[in-house]
Amino acid sequence: MKNFLYSVAAAATLAFGHAAPAMAQDYDLDGMQQSLTMLELTVSQIFTRNGIDVDPRTLDLSQIAQIVSRFDSGDDQPTRSELEFIINRN
């Protein structure tokens, strides 16, 4: 999952940060949407395991990335209160 997140971040950097200006049709919007949907599904599963009733589609990309990376870090699993802190931070 870490490699997937790095790939998404690298693609976003290339597409939006350092690439030459391009027309909208040059972006792989379908691929980006699929990646976001996969991340939302992962967050939904994390929420279900922790008894949290929040729709991941209400979160911004930063919150989703924090939750997924926190679970992917290999450290101890975050507590419900840690997840709720990330969710409530806007």
Contacts in CASP RR format, 6 or more apart in sequence:
PFRMAT RR
TARGET T0000
AUTHOR 0000-0000-0000
METHOD contacts of the structure
MODEL  1
MKNFLYSVAAAATLAFGHAAPAMAQDYDLDGMQQSLTMLELTVSQIFTRN
GIDVDPRTLDLSQIAQIVSRFDSGDDQPTRSELEFIINRN
1 42 0 8 1.000
1 68 0 8 1.000
1 72 0 8 1.000
2 69 0 8 1.000
2 72 0 8 1.000
4 35 0 8 1.000
4 38 0 8 1.000
5 65 0 8 1.000
5 68 0 8 1.000
5 69 0 8 1.000
5 72 0 8 1.000
8 35 0 8 1.000
8 39 0 8 1.000
11 28 0 8 1.000
11 32 0 8 1.000
12 32 0 8 1.000
15 27 0 8 1.000
15 28 0 8 1.000
15 32 0 8 1.000
36 61 0 8 1.000
36 64 0 8 1.000
39 56 0 8 1.000
39 64 0 8 1.000
39 65 0 8 1.000
39 68 0 8 1.000
40 56 0 8 1.000
40 57 0 8 1.000
40 64 0 8 1.000
41 56 0 8 1.000
42 68 0 8 1.000
43 56 0 8 1.000
43 59 0 8 1.000
43 64 0 8 1.000
43 67 0 8 1.000
43 68 0 8 1.000
44 56 0 8 1.000
46 52 0 8 1.000
46 67 0 8 1.000
46 68 0 8 1.000
46 71 0 8 1.000
46 83 0 8 1.000
47 53 0 8 1.000
47 54 0 8 1.000
47 56 0 8 1.000
47 83 0 8 1.000
50 80 0 8 1.000
50 83 0 8 1.000
51 80 0 8 1.000
52 80 0 8 1.000
52 83 0 8 1.000
52 84 0 8 1.000
52 87 0 8 1.000
54 87 0 8 1.000
56 64 0 8 1.000
59 67 0 8 1.000
59 87 0 8 1.000
60 90 0 8 1.000
63 86 0 8 1.000
63 87 0 8 1.000
63 89 0 8 1.000
66 86 0 8 1.000
67 83 0 8 1.000
67 86 0 8 1.000
70 78 0 8 1.000
70 82 0 8 1.000
70 86 0 8 1.000
71 77 0 8 1.000
71 78 0 8 1.000
END
